[in-house]
Amino acid sequence: MKQKTTNILIIDDHEVIVEGLKIRLKKILDNVQCYYANNGRNALSLITQQSVDLVICDLNFRNDSTLDGFEIINKIKYLKPSVKSIAHTSFDTYRVMKKAIESGFDSFLDKGCSFKDFSETVKGVLQQGKFESGTMERLKNNRYEYIKSVFNDSFFGIYNLSNRQIELILFCAQTTDKEELAELMNISPTTVNTHFSRILDKLKLSHRKEIALFAKEFKSELERLLDY
């Protein structure tokens, strides 16, 4: 019985990258058909004409300033919601990776990734959709270590926070406006300012924006404290 062909659309405007991807894909998959588009417009035209299982897409295109990879995948997902996708870029930062996943990509790979990382990611995305690649794990770990170093002194004071102060910190992930926080917590703006002053002192922070970042990065830890 003939094995089903895996149809993959590569969207990249660098021919050398495209050829390298084709070679890697043929080593990974037994029966693969690769299609190619060098910009968003061509990719969207092709995706409506061909049955595609997986899209591997760059995020920036020299020959098309109107559509970047984030917009391309958003449009592809609208046209073909079941198509799986991997962002493949040389801009391997946590911020870019986070934006790619939020835009609809199922995984994220650095163009300089190892064959092992590439192989595991392609197979993982094809089999299960959302997949954390080695590139993503590295970026997340680097980000976490950086954030831990920035907030290192804050952890000494985290257990001195009252439940109301923890609640305020968590709300700061949504807004740092004292009027909005007062309404969310059903307290006065003056009380919000008092809480802010005490939180900044206990966590050794300088301003509200740092509290907001702390809330976003350590949400699970703060929520666990409320459960005790």
C-alpha positions as CSV (number, residue, x, y, z in Angstrom):
1,M,0.0,0.0,0.0
2,K,1.4,3.4,-1.0
3,Q,2.3,5.7,1.8
4,K,0.3,9.0,1.9
5,T,2.3,11.9,0.6
6,T,3.0,14.8,3.1
7,N,2.5,18.1,1.3
8,I,4.7,20.9,2.7
9,L,4.6,24.6,1.6
10,I,7.9,26.4,2.2
11,I,7.5,30.2,2.2
12,D,10.9,32.0,2.0
13,D,12.6,34.4,-0.4
14,H,16.1,32.8,0.0
15,E,16.6,30.0,-2.5
16,V,19.5,28.5,-0.6
17,I,17.3,28.2,2.5
18,V,14.6,26.6,0.5
19,E,16.9,24.0,-1.0
20,G,18.4,23.3,2.4
21,L,14.9,22.7,3.8
22,K,13.9,20.4,1.0
23,I,17.0,18.3,1.6
24,R,16.3,18.1,5.3
25,L,12.6,17.2,4.8
26,K,13.4,14.4,2.4
27,K,15.7,12.9,5.0
28,I,13.0,13.1,7.7
29,L,9.9,12.0,5.7
30,D,9.6,9.0,3.4
31,N,7.1,10.5,1.0
32,V,7.1,14.3,0.8
33,Q,6.0,16.8,-1.8
34,C,7.5,20.3,-1.3
35,Y,5.9,23.4,-2.8
36,Y,7.5,26.8,-2.7
37,A,6.4,30.5,-2.5
38,N,8.8,33.4,-2.2
39,N,6.3,35.9,-0.7
40,G,2.9,36.1,1.0
41,R,0.8,36.8,-2.1
42,N,2.2,33.7,-3.9
43,A,1.8,31.6,-0.8
44,L,-1.9,32.6,-0.4
45,S,-2.6,31.8,-4.0
46,L,-0.9,28.4,-3.8
47,I,-2.6,27.4,-0.5
48,T,-6.0,27.7,-2.2
49,Q,-4.9,25.5,-5.1
50,Q,-3.0,22.7,-3.3
51,S,-3.7,20.4,-0.4
52,V,-1.1,21.3,2.2
53,D,-0.3,19.5,5.5
54,L,2.4,21.8,6.8
55,V,3.6,25.3,6.2
56,I,7.2,26.3,7.0
57,C,7.3,30.1,6.8
58,D,10.0,32.8,7.2
59,L,8.9,36.0,9.0
60,N,10.5,38.7,6.9
61,F,10.5,39.1,3.1
62,R,12.8,41.4,1.1
63,N,10.6,41.2,-2.0
64,D,7.3,42.0,-0.2
65,S,6.9,44.7,2.4
66,T,3.1,44.3,2.6
67,L,2.9,40.9,4.2
68,D,5.2,39.5,6.9
69,G,5.1,36.0,8.2
70,F,2.8,36.9,11.1
71,E,0.2,38.2,8.7
72,I,0.7,35.4,6.2
73,I,0.0,32.6,8.8
74,N,-3.0,34.5,10.1
75,K,-4.5,34.6,6.6
76,I,-3.6,30.9,5.9
77,K,-5.2,29.8,9.1
78,Y,-8.4,31.7,8.1
79,L,-8.4,30.0,4.7
80,K,-7.3,26.5,5.9
81,P,-7.7,26.2,9.7
82,S,-6.4,22.6,9.8
83,V,-3.0,23.4,8.2
84,K,-0.1,23.0,10.6
85,S,2.7,25.6,10.6
86,I,6.2,26.3,11.8
87,A,7.9,29.8,11.9
88,H,11.4,29.5,10.5
89,T,13.5,32.6,11.1
90,S,16.9,34.0,11.9
91,F,15.3,36.4,14.4
92,D,15.4,34.0,17.3
93,T,14.4,36.1,20.3
94,Y,11.8,35.4,22.9
95,R,9.7,38.4,21.8
96,V,9.6,37.3,18.2
97,M,8.9,33.7,19.2
98,K,6.0,34.8,21.5
99,K,4.5,36.9,18.7
100,A,4.8,34.0,16.2
101,I,2.9,31.6,18.5
102,E,0.3,34.3,19.2
103,S,-0.1,34.9,15.5
104,G,-1.1,31.2,14.9
105,F,2.1,29.3,14.3
106,D,2.3,25.8,15.9
107,S,6.0,25.9,16.6
108,F,9.1,28.1,16.1
109,L,12.6,27.3,14.8
110,D,15.8,29.2,14.5
111,K,17.2,28.9,10.9
112,G,20.5,27.8,12.5
113,C,18.9,25.0,14.5
114,S,20.3,21.5,14.6
115,F,19.0,18.7,12.4
116,K,17.7,16.9,15.5
117,D,15.7,20.0,16.6
118,F,14.3,20.4,13.0
119,S,13.4,16.8,12.7
120,E,11.7,16.5,16.1
121,T,9.8,19.7,15.4
122,V,8.5,18.8,12.0
123,K,7.4,15.3,13.2
124,G,5.9,16.7,16.4
125,V,3.9,19.4,14.6
126,L,2.7,17.0,11.9
127,Q,1.6,14.5,14.6
128,Q,0.1,16.7,17.3
129,G,0.0,20.3,16.1
130,K,1.3,22.6,18.9
131,F,4.8,21.5,19.7
132,E,7.6,23.1,21.8
133,S,10.8,22.9,19.8
134,G,14.3,22.9,21.2
135,T,14.6,26.5,20.0
136,M,11.5,27.5,21.9
137,E,12.7,25.7,25.1
138,R,16.1,27.5,24.9
139,L,14.5,30.9,24.4
140,K,12.1,30.4,27.2
141,N,14.9,29.2,29.6
142,N,17.0,32.2,28.6
143,R,14.1,34.5,29.2
144,Y,13.3,33.0,32.6
145,E,16.9,33.2,33.8
146,Y,17.1,36.8,32.7
147,I,13.8,37.7,34.5
148,K,15.0,35.8,37.6
149,S,18.2,37.8,37.7
150,V,16.3,41.1,37.2
151,F,13.8,40.2,40.1
152,N,16.3,38.3,42.2
153,D,15.9,40.6,45.2
154,S,12.1,40.6,44.8
155,F,11.8,37.0,45.8
156,F,13.0,37.7,49.3
157,G,9.9,39.8,49.9
158,I,7.3,37.8,48.1
159,Y,6.3,35.9,51.2
160,N,5.7,39.2,53.1
161,L,2.9,40.2,50.8
162,S,-0.7,40.2,52.1
163,N,-3.4,38.5,50.0
164,R,-4.8,41.9,48.9
165,Q,-1.3,43.0,47.8
166,I,-0.9,39.8,45.8
167,E,-4.4,40.3,44.2
168,L,-3.4,43.9,43.3
169,I,-0.1,42.7,41.7
170,L,-2.0,40.1,39.6
171,F,-4.5,42.8,38.4
172,C,-1.4,44.9,37.4
173,A,-0.9,42.4,34.5
174,Q,-4.1,44.0,33.0
175,T,-3.6,47.7,34.0
176,T,-1.5,49.9,36.3
177,D,-4.1,52.7,36.3
178,K,-5.0,53.4,39.9
179,E,-8.6,54.3,39.1
180,E,-9.2,51.1,37.1
181,L,-7.5,49.0,39.9
182,A,-9.6,50.7,42.5
183,E,-12.8,49.6,40.6
184,L,-11.5,46.1,40.0
185,M,-10.7,45.6,43.7
186,N,-13.6,47.6,45.1
187,I,-11.3,49.9,47.1
188,S,-10.4,53.6,46.9
189,P,-7.6,55.0,44.7
190,T,-5.9,56.2,47.8
191,T,-5.8,52.6,49.2
192,V,-4.4,51.5,45.8
193,N,-1.6,54.0,46.2
194,T,-0.9,52.8,49.7
195,H,-0.7,49.2,48.5
196,F,1.6,50.2,45.6
197,S,4.0,51.9,48.1
198,R,4.1,48.8,50.3
199,I,4.5,46.4,47.4
200,L,7.4,48.4,45.9
201,D,9.1,48.4,49.2
202,K,8.6,44.7,49.9
203,L,9.7,43.6,46.4
204,K,12.5,46.1,46.1
205,L,11.1,47.6,42.9
206,S,11.1,51.2,41.6
207,H,7.8,51.7,39.7
208,R,4.5,50.2,38.7
209,K,5.7,49.0,35.3
210,E,8.1,46.6,37.1
211,I,5.1,45.3,39.2
212,A,3.2,44.7,36.0
213,L,6.1,42.7,34.5
214,F,6.5,40.8,37.7
215,A,2.8,39.9,37.6
216,K,3.0,38.6,34.1
217,E,6.2,36.6,34.5
218,F,5.4,35.1,37.9
219,K,1.6,34.7,37.7
220,S,1.6,31.0,38.7
221,E,3.8,31.6,41.7
222,L,1.7,34.5,43.0
223,E,-1.5,32.5,42.5
224,R,-0.1,29.6,44.5
225,L,0.6,32.0,47.4
226,L,-3.1,32.9,47.4
227,D,-4.0,29.2,47.8
228,Y,-2.0,28.8,51.0
